[in-house]
Structures are given as C-alpha cells and as structure tokens.
C-alpha cells in the first residue's frame, strides 16, 4: 500500500508537503504545478487515506528531530552558549519522545530529510534558510530572528538586556560607557551580521546624549579579542577611558579583565564591567563578572515544544518566541 513518504520521494518534496496538499490545505505555499504533480502521483500509486490506519501508524512511528548547527563539532566545544542551547533541545526532545539527529555545518543535510522536524541553531543567511526549509516544513530557528523571512524562531530579549545593563551603570553615575562587541558572519560566510546589542547600545545612549563612538570596539567573540580590544582602548583613550563597559559575551570580558588587571586598574572601583550570557566563565573569573543571564537551555526546550506543536497541530502562522533575560550582579560592577 502506498504511503505519503512514497509520494514525497517520487515528487521530490517533503512528506509534510504531501500531507498538507492531500488534505487540501489552502494556506499551503506551493505552486499549482507541484500540487497537481502530487495528486497525479497519489493517483498513480493508488494512494487511499485511511484515518484509523493513519492514526495507528503515527502512534507506532518513531519521532525524530534533526538539529542543524552552524558550527562544526570542533567549534562547538569552545562555545558554551550554543552548547547549552543544544543540550536544552536534546533534553526536551527526549522528554517528548523524539530521537535526535545532529548535523553540523560541515555535514551533509541529507539526514534532515526523513525527520518530523528541523531545529536550526545559529546564524543563517536567507539563502541558507530557504535551503533548509526545502528539507522539511516543520522548521524552527534558534538565536536568529527569521520571522520577517517567514520562519518560526526562538530568540532572547537582547534589547531589554542591554538597557538593563546601561541603566545600572547610569544609576551609579557612570556616564562614560564603552562597548566591546564581536562581529559574526552567517554560516555560509556571505553576510556580516550587525550585533543587535550594538544597535540598542547606540540608540539608547544616543537618545540620552551619552553615546560616544570612540568608546566602541569591535572584534570577535574570544578572550584574545577582548584582551586586545581593551589594550587598544587603554592606549587610545588613556585618562578618558570609560568608567564602565558593556561587553557582548563572557569570553570577551575575561580577556578585557586581564588587560585591565595588567594595567593596574581596579575593577569595579575604576572600571565596571557587565558582560553577556552568564556562562561558567562569569562565575569563576576574578573578580566574578556581572553578566546578563540568557536562558539558553530554555531556548532549546522552547524550540522543541514549538516544533512539536507544528508537527502535531500544523500551526500555519510563523511566530517568534522571545525569552526574557536577567541581569546577574557580581563583583565586576558597582552594586
């Protein structure tokens, strides 16, 4: 007896697309040519829908989710942020009865074709997103705002996070505020990405008349880059060094802290630091770093829950889920 997967394989589309077409889903974005092709193949294979049989098959069928990561497996080892997101995905997936297929940036995407849904972690270009979407209709991006491109996504409240850090500095009358940020590129290296934290930093301080472009340094998301950026700031700004720095991740902050200590500047008495992510690096540095806590595991869990909803209820309207962050105050800032 022919199945939806048989039709999908012959038509060159996903099983989810076949299912929605055969169920006359008018909101399905598919060409008339493809729609007609699916019906024609279904007729050729003598496909017949049996609701009771279909339910039994679905209950017995193994559920599987593919995790596509924009990093290689070696790169993930050095990135606690994305590692924690993946752990959150795997934990929730197992609780909901899904087996997990992991696909790294340098792997073939073929393994994502025969799954119930796909979760893509990291930064992807529109072209890459379209390529991934062709594999499966049930798709969720994590840590990448793809809503305007028509895809479901899970993100953190970067805007609120930055404002909370800046407000903390301002409350303590630290009005010369610097930024150490990192620059990223999409997985295919085609697009450079402007950090949304930089946008908020610039806009918010500009509205308050406190933004100074001399205090902004851009590198990459590593301790080495943080060290060199702070060294450059110390050399260029001298006695005009900001009283406080907002730093785009904990790794950069660790490097910046070392540069300040080598320059015999006391943290937080002379320079306050608030970083981002609140990984173990923040807790065990000296002094311990104040940091914006991002609920990475919850991001991963939310992605699986949304994906499960897509697979079972056929949610048709793309949505973005934004998770709140929290400012954790420690010893690197005036409190």
Secondary structure, 3 states (H helix, E strand, C coil): CCCHHHHHHHHCCCHHHHHHHHCCCCCCCCCHHHHHHHHHHHHHCCCCCCHHHHHHHHHHCCEEEEEEECCCHHHHHCCHHHHHHHHHHHHHHHHCCEEEEEECCCCCHHHHCCCCEEEEECCCCHHHHHHHHCCCCCEEEECCCCHHHCCEEEEECHHHHHHHHHHHHHHCCCCCEEEEEECEECCCCCCEECCHHHHHHHHHHHHCCCCCHHHEEEECCCHHHHHHHHHHHHHHHHHHCCCEEEECCHHHHHHHHHHHHHCCCCCCCCCEEEEEECCHHHHHCCCCCEEEECCHHHHHHHHHHHHHHHHHHCCCCCCEEEECCEEECCCCCCC
